[in-house]
Amino acid sequence: MGDLRQTLSKLTHLITFEAASRADNFSRAADDLGVTRVSVSRQIAELEEFLGAKLFHRHHRNTSLTQAGRMLATTTNPALQEIAAIVRQIRIGASDKRLSVTTTTAFATYWLMPRVVGFNAQHPEVELNLVVSDRYLDLDTEGIDVAIRYTENTPRDGDVTPLFRETVYPVYSPRYKPRTALKVPADLLKENLLGLSGRYKPGARWPNWFQHNGLSMPSENLGVTINTYINMLQAAIEGQGIALAGFPLVDPYLEDGTLKTVPGTPSVERDYFYLIDKTEGRPDAEKFCNWVRGQAEQCQNKRDALIATP
């Protein structure tokens, strides 16, 4: 490895290559790097000359990797990303001792924040930086230590723990004035329904719930659709209609009577909430993750006991 400096004399060019191979377009790579397209094109040409091989096929509007380009990308790109992640981790660790935790707005509002005061009381030495976002953040890029994610597929990056599976069912406020007896699923076809619009998956919407119950939802809108879970649930609390929500987020509202379920209407299981620890044994992360696991277990046990009660 004595010639490492000479072999990697084009390290800056390799960084440009990594961006270009991801973008399949020199202009997009230039935007990512904050340089001009001419600069990207020049550096790629210089790298190709240095290696003695073409790395890209140049097309009219985009580029594609040659066989040599694919060979280089297979090894170089992950290595550069790993180096960048370690550098970020060291820099963040040196400048910020807080534990960065990310989760969605709904989970933070209805599950995590009401409980986090208990964690602070147990571990006053751990300072949390809660990053609330409904967008799936790149944990390495954003310097996130711990994430609580709601997803269909098990995450593969970091130490992953399944916490619980969401179960949804119709809920409404005692302030809501029903149009029917609300005894069977078909009654809901005549009620004012609060639905979700936008980025939410079909499983979170009324047509999917009715389909699970062997019913077809009429094409005409019987209520309103709202583009955030929090606003939809708030509308239900205020008695504006019946919402499709459930375990674990609305359990406190069911317990105190703010919301209630519709008798005789079955629930539908959806995706899982997962806890992801990216820190590889950082003590404050271990304390927080153990606390989250304990809280999730209590939550699940309480629900299991409620279901088992005749």
N, C-alpha and C positions, 0 to 999 in steps of 0.2 A: 504493500500500500504506500510505498515511498513516493510514487508518482501521483498521489491523490490530487495534489494541487494542480498539476498539469492536466490530468484527466478531466477534472471538474472545473477547468478554467472558464467554461461557458455556463456556470451555474445560473446566472441571471437569464441566460437564454433558455435554460431548462424550465425556469419559472414561467417564462412567456409561453413555452411549448405546452406546459400543463394547462394554462388558461385556454390556449387555442384548441387543444384536444378536447376539452370539455365543451367549448362553445360551438365547435364545428363551423366556426365563422371568425375570420380575423377581426372584423369590425366589432363583434360582440366581445371578443377577447380584449380588444383595446379598451372598450368601455369598462370592463371588469378591472383592468390594470391601471386605468387612468392615464393611458398614453394614446398616441395616434395609431391609426391603422398602419401607416407607413412604417412606424417603429416596430410593430409586431411583425410585419412582413419581412422587414430587413433582418431582424433577429432570427427568425425562422430560417431564412436563406443562409445566414452565417452559420447557424447550427448544422444545417444540412451539408454545407461545405466542409465544416469541421469533421463531421461524421462520415462524409463520403457517401451519403445515401439520402434519397428523398423521403421526407416524413409525411407529407400531405399531398393528396390529389387536389388540385385547385379546380373547382367548378365555378359556374357563373355566379351563383349566389351563396355558395357555402364551400366547405372543404371536407375531406374525409381522410382518415389515416391510411397510409400505406402499410404494408406488412412490417416494415422497419419501424414505422411510427407506432403501430400497435405494440410491438415488442418494447419500445422505449416507454410508452405510456403505462404498460402493465406493471413495470417496476418503479419507474420514476415518480409517477403521480401519487401513489399511496405513500411513498417515502417522503415526498415533500409535504404532504398533508400531515403526516405523523410528526415531522420535524416542527411544522408550524404549530401544531396542537401543543407539543411539549413547550415550545417557546412561550406561547400564550399562557399556558398553565403556570409556568415559572413566574412570568411577569405579573399575572393576576395574584398569584400566591404571595408575591413579594409586596404588592401594593394594596391588596384588599383581603382582609382576613375574614370577611363575611362569607356565609354559606349561601350561594345563589340557588334558589329553588324556583322552578317554573311549573305552571299548571294553567288550566283554562279559567276563564272568568267565572263560569258557573261553579266549577269545583272549588275555586278559591272562595267564592262568596258563600256558598251553602254548606260546604263541608270543612275546608281547611281553616279558614279564618275564625269561625266560632270556637275551634278547638285549640288554636295555636297559642292562646294565652296560657293554656295548661303546660305546653312545652316550654314556654318562656319561664314559667315558675319552676319547672324541674331543672332546666339548664340555662340559667341566666348568663352563663359564660359563652353561649353560642349566639352569635348575631346573625339573623337571617336577612337575606335580600330576596324578597319575593318578586319574581318577574312574571306578571300575569299577562298571558297572551293566548288568543284563540288561534293563532297561527303556530304551526309546528316549527319551533326555532331549531336551528342547527346548534346542538348543545356545545360542540367543540368551538365553533366560530364565535358564539355568544358568551363563551366562558361560563356555561351553566354547570353546576355541580350535581344537582339532583332534579329529576323531572317526575311529575305525575301525569301520565298520558292516558287518554281514552282512545282505544284503537281496537280494531278487529283482530289484527295479527300481533303476535308477541314480538316486542322489540328485541333486537339482537345485539344492541350495543350497550355495554355496561352491565352492572349487576342488576338483574331484573326480577321483580317480585310481583306476581298477580295479587291485587288487593281484593277486589270483588267485581262481580258482574252486574251491570246495570239491569234493572227490571222496571219496565214502564207499564203504566195502567192509567185509566182516567181518574183525574182528581178535580175537585171543585170546592169552592168556599160555601159555608152555610149561608152566605149572603146571596148566593146565586139562586134565582127563581126558575126551577126546572119546568119544562113544558110537558114532561111525561112523568110516569111513576119511577123511572130510572131503576128498573128491575132486571132488564135483559139488555144485551149488547145492542139489539135493534133499536131500543129507545133512543140511543145516542144519535141515530140518524136524523132525529127531529130536534136535536138540541143545538144550542149555540156553541160551536167548537172553536177552540183556540189552537191554531196550528203554527208550525214553523216553516219559514221560507228561506230561500237562499242556499247556503253551503251545507245545510244539514242533510244527513243521509236519509234515504227512504224509510229506514227502520224507525226514525224518530217522528214520522208523520202518520196522520190518521188513516190514509188509504191502506198502509201496511197493517195497522192494527185491525181494521175491519176485515181485511183479507184473512188474517189469522183466525178470525171468528166466523168465516164463511159468509161474509157480507160484502156487498159492493157499495162504496161510498158514492152518493149522487154527484154528478158533475157540477151542479150549482153549489156555490160557496154558502155554507150554513153559518159561518162566523167570520173571524178575521185571521189572517196569517201575519206572523210577526217574525222579524229576522234575527232576534236574539232570544236565547233560552230564558235569560233573566227577566226581560220584559214580558215574555209570554207567561211566566210563572207569576209575576206581579199582577198581571191582568186577571189571572185565575184567583189570586188572593183577594182582589178587589171585587170579585163576584161577577166578572164580565163574561164568563163562560167556563167550559170544561176543557182542561188541558191534558195532554198526554205527557206524564212525567212519572217519577217514582224513585225507587231505591237506588243509591243511598241519599240523593240530594234532598228529597222532600220529606224524609222521615221525621225531622223535628216539627214540621208543620202539621203532620198527621198526629203526632203525639200530643201537641198542645191544642188541637182542634181547629187551627187556622184553615186547614184543608181536610177533606175527607175523601175516601174512595167511593166509587159507585158499586154497590152490592151486586154480585152476580156477574161482574165483568172480569174476565181473566186477564192476566198479565202477559207481557211478551218480553223474553230475555233478549238483550242486545249485546253490545261490546263490553270489554273488560277495562277496568282501570288498572294501570301498571305503575309500579314505583321503579324508577331507574336511578341507580347510583353510579355516577361516572368517575368518582374520585379514587377508586381502588384503595379503600381502607382509611380514608381521612377520618380522624377521630370525631370531629363535629358532624360530619355526614353520617357516620355510623350511629351516633346518638339520635339524630333526627330521623333516620330511616327506621331504626328500631321503634321509635315512638310512633311513627306513622303506621307501621305494621301492627303495633298493639292497638291503636285506635281503630284500625280497619277490622281487626279480629273482634273487638268489642261490638262494633257496628253490625258485623255479620252475625254474631251470636245472638244479638238482640232481635235481629230480624228472623233468624231461624226459630227462636223461641216463640215469636209472635205468630209465625206460620203454623207452628205445631200446636198452638192453643186452639182447642175445639170451639 
